[in-house]
Amino acid sequence: MGGISLGFYLASGVVLGAVCAIIAAGRGQKAWIGFVLGFFFSCFGLVAVLLMTSESRGGRVQGIAPPHPNSQWVEDPTGRHQYRLWDGQRWSAHVSDNGRSGYDPLQ
């Protein structure tokens, strides 16, 4: 009864790793990076995850999965227009409403 067991350290590492993974994913980073930082570096890993910036891929709309690897018109994920052009890698500024095309940058 003299010390904290190895099981406690492992369990707390898994819990903190999971928390960091959720935070990292919410910030647009890979969840596994957050888990590794939280599991191995404890509170320092949590601080590192909180300081990570979102990935700056042009045209990425937070929380919206890319629809398809090919270019196509898809429902506008921002909800500002009827359709937005997915160019195969990112959302473009080209939009369409009721058959009329337009230009509306995401940022």
N, CA, C and O of each residue as an XYZ file, in Angstrom:
428
protein
N       0.813     -1.205      0.000
C       0.000      0.000      0.000
C       0.849      1.258      0.000
O       0.343      2.343      0.288
N       2.125      1.133     -0.317
C       3.004      2.277     -0.197
C       3.010      3.193     -1.406
O       3.303      4.379     -1.250
N       2.708      2.720     -2.581
C       2.832      3.578     -3.760
C       1.699      3.379     -4.743
O       0.809      2.547     -4.561
N       1.769      4.160     -5.769
C       0.764      4.068     -6.825
C       1.208      2.979     -7.791
O       2.378      2.913     -8.167
N       0.291      2.143     -8.182
C       0.626      0.999     -9.015
C       0.838      1.384    -10.478
O       0.408      2.442    -10.938
N       1.512      0.490    -11.184
C       1.730      0.659    -12.609
C       0.401      0.715    -13.357
O       0.269      1.443    -14.341
N      -0.575     -0.048    -12.893
C      -1.901     -0.046    -13.518
C      -2.552      1.323    -13.481
O      -3.221      1.725    -14.433
N      -2.356      2.037    -12.385
C      -2.907      3.389    -12.282
C      -2.279      4.307    -13.317
O      -2.978      5.074    -13.979
N      -0.955      4.231    -13.458
C      -0.264      5.071    -14.442
C      -0.710      4.745    -15.861
O      -0.918      5.648    -16.673
N      -0.856      3.465    -16.160
C      -1.323      3.076    -17.491
C      -2.746      3.549    -17.753
O      -3.045      4.069    -18.828
N      -3.620      3.369    -16.774
C      -5.015      3.794    -16.935
C      -5.108      5.307    -17.107
O      -5.855      5.792    -17.957
N      -4.352      6.050    -16.305
C      -4.409      7.507    -16.444
C      -3.817      7.946    -17.767
O      -4.272      8.931    -18.348
N      -2.803      7.228    -18.260
C      -2.230      7.540    -19.568
C      -3.222      7.310    -20.692
O      -3.305      8.106    -21.626
N      -3.974      6.223    -20.603
C      -4.984      5.919    -21.628
C      -6.092      6.972    -21.609
O      -6.531      7.435    -22.662
N      -6.539      7.347    -20.419
C      -7.612      8.347    -20.316
C      -7.138      9.688    -20.856
O      -7.841     10.315    -21.648
N      -5.962     10.139    -20.443
C      -5.454     11.422    -20.920
C      -5.150     11.358    -22.416
O      -5.344     12.342    -23.130
N      -4.679     10.214    -22.889
C      -4.450     10.038    -24.325
C      -5.741     10.158    -25.110
O      -5.771     10.782    -26.171
N      -6.812      9.562    -24.595
C      -8.109      9.642    -25.270
C      -8.628     11.070    -25.297
O      -9.165     11.517    -26.310
N      -8.471     11.788    -24.193
C      -8.909     13.188    -24.145
C      -8.129     14.008    -25.162
O      -8.710     14.805    -25.897
N      -6.817     13.814    -25.205
C      -5.987     14.556    -26.161
C      -6.330     14.187    -27.605
O      -6.285     15.047    -28.484
N      -6.671     12.925    -27.861
C      -7.062     12.503    -29.209
C      -8.340     13.206    -29.650
O      -8.451     13.630    -30.801
N      -9.292     13.331    -28.752
C     -10.550     14.013    -29.070
C     -10.294     15.491    -29.350
O     -10.845     16.052    -30.297
N      -9.464     16.114    -28.532
C      -9.151     17.536    -28.739
C      -8.422     17.725    -30.059
O      -8.748     18.639    -30.817
N      -7.434     16.873    -30.349
C      -6.670     16.990    -31.589
C      -7.585     16.826    -32.801
O      -7.483     17.590    -33.761
N      -8.474     15.842    -32.764
C      -9.390     15.628    -33.884
C     -10.303     16.831    -34.079
O     -10.598     17.207    -35.214
N     -10.745     17.428    -33.001
C     -11.590     18.614    -33.091
C     -10.858     19.820    -33.639
O     -11.493     20.756    -34.124
N      -9.537     19.822    -33.573
C      -8.726     20.918    -34.093
C      -8.194     20.620    -35.490
O      -7.347     21.351    -36.004
N      -8.688     19.547    -36.102
C      -8.287     19.234    -37.469
C      -6.975     18.473    -37.574
O      -6.417     18.362    -38.666
N      -6.471     17.947    -36.466
C      -5.234     17.171    -36.474
C      -5.567     15.686    -36.435
O      -6.719     15.301    -36.235
N      -4.568     14.874    -36.625
C      -4.763     13.430    -36.542
C      -4.942     13.029    -35.069
O      -4.163     13.433    -34.205
N      -5.960     12.245    -34.809
C      -6.279     11.860    -33.432
C      -5.156     11.057    -32.799
O      -4.900     11.200    -31.603
N      -4.482     10.218    -33.568
C      -3.430      9.389    -32.986
C      -2.283     10.232    -32.441
O      -1.640      9.841    -31.466
N      -2.016     11.387    -33.059
C      -0.970     12.267    -32.553
C      -1.352     12.773    -31.165
O      -0.521     12.800    -30.257
N      -2.606     13.171    -31.007
C      -3.081     13.613    -29.706
C      -2.997     12.513    -28.664
O      -2.624     12.763    -27.518
N      -3.346     11.286    -29.063
C      -3.287     10.174    -28.116
C      -1.856      9.931    -27.654
O      -1.602      9.773    -26.460
N      -0.930      9.902    -28.595
C       0.473      9.646    -28.244
C       1.003     10.739    -27.314
O       1.664     10.449    -26.317
N       0.706     12.002    -27.649
C       1.165     13.101    -26.797
C       0.578     12.987    -25.389
O       1.293     13.153    -24.401
N      -0.710     12.706    -25.298
C      -1.351     12.593    -23.993
C      -0.882     11.397    -23.191
O      -0.675     11.495    -21.982
N      -0.716     10.269    -23.861
C      -0.319      9.041    -23.166
C       1.107      9.132    -22.639
O       1.362      8.815    -21.478
N       2.039      9.564    -23.489
C       3.446      9.542    -23.096
C       3.907     10.793    -22.349
O       4.850     10.728    -21.560
N       3.257     11.923    -22.588
C       3.755     13.157    -21.998
C       2.788     13.800    -21.014
O       3.009     14.925    -20.566
N       1.724     13.092    -20.680
C       0.800     13.512    -19.633
C       0.336     14.956    -19.827
O      -0.134     15.315    -20.907
N       0.463     15.776    -18.800
C      -0.025     17.162    -18.855
C       0.705     17.988    -19.903
O       0.114     18.878    -20.514
N       1.997     17.697    -20.116
C       2.743     18.418    -21.147
C       2.179     18.098    -22.533
O       2.129     18.961    -23.409
N       1.758     16.847    -22.718
C       1.121     16.466    -23.977
C      -0.195     17.180    -24.177
O      -0.526     17.576    -25.295
N      -0.955     17.351    -23.096
C      -2.224     18.066    -23.183
C      -1.994     19.514    -23.598
O      -2.720     20.050    -24.436
N      -0.990     20.139    -23.013
C      -0.666     21.524    -23.389
C      -0.252     21.589    -24.855
O      -0.658     22.501    -25.575
N       0.552     20.627    -25.301
C       0.984     20.607    -26.703
C      -0.208     20.473    -27.643
O      -0.271     21.151    -28.669
N      -1.151     19.600    -27.298
C      -2.339     19.418    -28.130
C      -3.170     20.701    -28.163
O      -3.687     21.080    -29.214
N      -3.298     21.360    -27.030
C      -4.073     22.600    -26.983
C      -3.416     23.714    -27.783
O      -4.101     24.619    -28.258
N      -2.108     23.663    -27.936
C      -1.408     24.695    -28.702
C      -1.335     24.396    -30.191
O      -0.951     25.262    -30.977
N      -1.702     23.173    -30.590
C      -1.678     22.826    -32.014
C      -2.707     23.660    -32.755
O      -3.809     23.890    -32.256
N      -2.345     24.107    -33.938
C      -3.284     24.857    -34.765
C      -3.973     23.915    -35.728
O      -3.486     22.816    -35.994
N      -5.095     24.344    -36.243
C      -5.816     23.545    -37.227
C      -4.998     23.456    -38.503
O      -4.239     24.365    -38.838
N      -5.165     22.345    -39.207
C      -4.496     22.208    -40.491
C      -5.011     23.292    -41.417
O      -6.213     23.547    -41.483
N      -4.108     23.919    -42.122
C      -4.532     24.997    -43.019
C      -4.503     24.510    -44.454
O      -3.698     24.971    -45.263
N      -5.367     23.596    -44.756
C      -5.550     23.158    -46.137
C      -6.589     24.066    -46.750
O      -7.701     24.199    -46.239
N      -6.221     24.680    -47.833
C      -7.138     25.627    -48.454
C      -8.489     25.024    -48.730
O      -8.575     23.929    -49.285
N      -9.540     25.708    -48.358
C     -10.885     25.285    -48.669
C     -11.440     24.201    -47.780
O     -12.490     23.639    -48.092
N     -10.793     23.890    -46.706
C     -11.323     22.845    -45.821
C     -12.391     23.432    -44.919
O     -12.170     24.447    -44.258
N     -13.540     22.794    -44.894
C     -14.623     23.218    -44.024
C     -14.611     22.295    -42.814
O     -14.755     21.080    -42.953
N     -14.441     22.866    -41.637
C     -14.310     22.094    -40.411
C     -15.498     21.158    -40.203
O     -16.649     21.591    -40.262
N     -15.227     19.904    -39.964
C     -16.264     18.943    -39.633
C     -17.008     18.353    -40.815
O     -17.889     17.514    -40.623
N     -16.680     18.765    -42.038
C     -17.359     18.240    -43.221
C     -16.394     17.316    -43.958
O     -15.322     17.745    -44.384
N     -16.768     16.074    -44.103
C     -15.913     15.113    -44.793
C     -15.915     15.404    -46.293
O     -16.952     15.772    -46.845
N     -14.775     15.244    -46.956
C     -14.731     15.421    -48.400
C     -15.660     14.424    -49.071
O     -15.676     13.253    -48.694
N     -16.431     14.860    -50.055
C     -17.438     13.986    -50.646
C     -16.889     12.929    -51.581
O     -17.390     11.805    -51.589
N     -15.867     13.257    -52.378
C     -15.459     12.354    -53.431
C     -14.102     12.799    -53.956
O     -13.800     13.992    -53.925
N     -13.276     11.876    -54.438
C     -11.967     12.278    -54.944
C     -12.016     13.016    -56.282
O     -11.020     13.617    -56.686
N     -13.140     12.982    -56.967
C     -13.260     13.662    -58.257
C     -13.987     14.993    -58.110
O     -14.730     15.205    -57.152
N     -13.766     15.879    -59.063
C     -14.430     17.179    -59.062
C     -15.928     17.000    -59.324
O     -16.328     16.252    -60.217
N     -16.755     17.703    -58.526
C     -18.201     17.618    -58.719
C     -18.913     18.712    -57.927
O     -18.361     19.270    -56.979
N     -20.141     19.005    -58.330
C     -20.978     19.947    -57.593
C     -21.681     19.181    -56.484
O     -22.284     18.134    -56.721
N     -21.596     19.722    -55.251
C     -22.155     19.063    -54.079
C     -22.886     20.117    -53.258
O     -22.593     21.308    -53.368
N     -23.848     19.677    -52.426
C     -24.517     20.619    -51.526
C     -23.469     21.424    -50.775
O     -22.498     20.866    -50.263
N     -23.666     22.740    -50.709
C     -22.705     23.622    -50.045
C     -22.637     23.281    -48.558
O     -23.647     23.398    -47.865
N     -21.468     22.860    -48.043
C     -21.371     22.482    -46.631
C     -21.539     23.669    -45.684
O     -21.826     23.477    -44.503
N     -21.366     24.881    -46.183
C     -21.541     26.049    -45.319
C     -23.006     26.434    -45.198
O     -23.388     27.154    -44.275
N     -23.835     25.953    -46.137
C     -25.255     26.295    -46.116
C     -25.562     27.665    -46.709
O     -26.718     28.088    -46.715
N     -24.545     28.363    -47.207
C     -24.772     29.703    -47.768
C     -25.330     29.644    -49.177
O     -25.961     30.597    -49.633
N     -25.104     28.526    -49.880
C     -25.555     28.384    -51.267
C     -26.131     26.989    -51.473
O     -26.006     26.111    -50.619
N     -26.760     26.810    -52.616
C     -27.358     25.516    -52.922
C     -26.268     24.473    -53.201
O     -26.323     23.359    -52.680
N     -25.279     24.840    -54.023
C     -24.197     23.926    -54.365
C     -22.855     24.655    -54.300
O     -22.774     25.870    -54.479
N     -21.806     23.872    -54.037
C     -20.433     24.389    -54.070
C     -19.597     23.346    -54.804
O     -19.837     22.146    -54.671
N     -18.623     23.802    -55.571
C     -17.787     22.893    -56.344
C     -16.691     22.298    -55.470
O     -15.901     23.018    -54.860
N     -16.659     20.967    -55.422
C     -15.578     20.225    -54.787
C     -14.610     19.889    -55.913
O     -14.988     19.185    -56.850
N     -13.354     20.378    -55.847
C     -12.429     20.204    -56.969
C     -11.640     18.900    -56.922
O     -10.712     18.706    -57.707
N     -11.999     18.015    -56.016
C     -11.308     16.743    -55.886
C     -10.353     16.719    -54.709
O      -9.949     15.648    -54.256
N      -9.981     17.921    -54.197
C      -9.092     18.004    -53.047
C      -9.601     18.966    -51.992
O      -9.327     18.788    -50.805
N     -10.342     19.989    -52.414
C     -10.821     21.003    -51.462
C     -12.063     21.674    -52.027
O     -12.369     21.570    -53.214
N     -12.766     22.364    -51.142
C     -13.928     23.135    -51.563
C     -13.452     24.394    -52.284
O     -12.553     25.087    -51.809
N     -14.057     24.681    -53.426
C     -13.659     25.869    -54.188
C     -14.572     27.037    -53.838
O     -15.517     26.893    -53.062
N     -14.282     28.177    -54.413
C     -15.099     29.367    -54.207
C     -16.262     29.429    -55.197
O     -17.089     30.337    -55.113
N     -16.338     28.486    -56.125
C     -17.402     28.470    -57.133
C     -18.674     27.876    -56.535
O     -18.667     26.766    -56.001
N     -19.765     28.633    -56.633
C     -21.039     28.223    -56.046
C     -22.144     28.321    -57.087
O     -21.964     28.911    -58.152
N     -23.291     27.730    -56.761
C     -24.434     27.768    -57.664
C     -25.729     27.796    -56.849
O     -25.883     27.069    -55.868
N     -26.660     28.664    -57.288
C     -27.984     28.750    -56.685
C     -29.011     28.814    -57.805
O     -28.973     29.723    -58.635
N     -29.923     27.859    -57.831
C     -30.997     27.820    -58.832
C     -30.466     27.946    -60.255
O     -31.041     28.653    -61.082
N     -29.363     27.253    -60.532
C     -28.801     27.234    -61.882
C     -27.915     28.425    -62.219
O     -27.358     28.470    -63.316
N     -27.766     29.383    -61.327
C     -26.909     30.542    -61.587
C     -25.613     30.378    -60.805
O     -25.618     30.151    -59.595
N     -24.500     30.501    -61.530
C     -23.215     30.326    -60.871
C     -22.739     31.608    -60.216
O     -23.157     32.702    -60.595
N     -21.880     31.472    -59.251
C     -21.342     32.624    -58.539
C     -19.995     32.282    -57.923
O     -19.465     31.186    -58.108
N     -19.460     33.233    -57.195
C     -18.140     33.091    -56.581
C     -18.241     33.577    -55.148
O     -18.579     34.734    -54.899
N     -17.942     32.680    -54.194
C     -18.008     33.030    -52.774
C     -16.889     32.307    -52.038
O     -17.049     31.145    -51.665
N     -15.739     32.985    -51.818
C     -14.635     32.339    -51.101
C     -15.055     31.892    -49.708
O     -15.907     32.516    -49.074
N     -14.457     30.819    -49.246
C     -14.796     30.283    -47.931
C     -14.291     31.161    -46.803
O     -14.856     31.128    -45.710
N     -13.252     31.941    -47.027
C     -12.711     32.759    -45.938
C     -12.699     34.211    -46.257
O     -12.271     35.020    -45.434
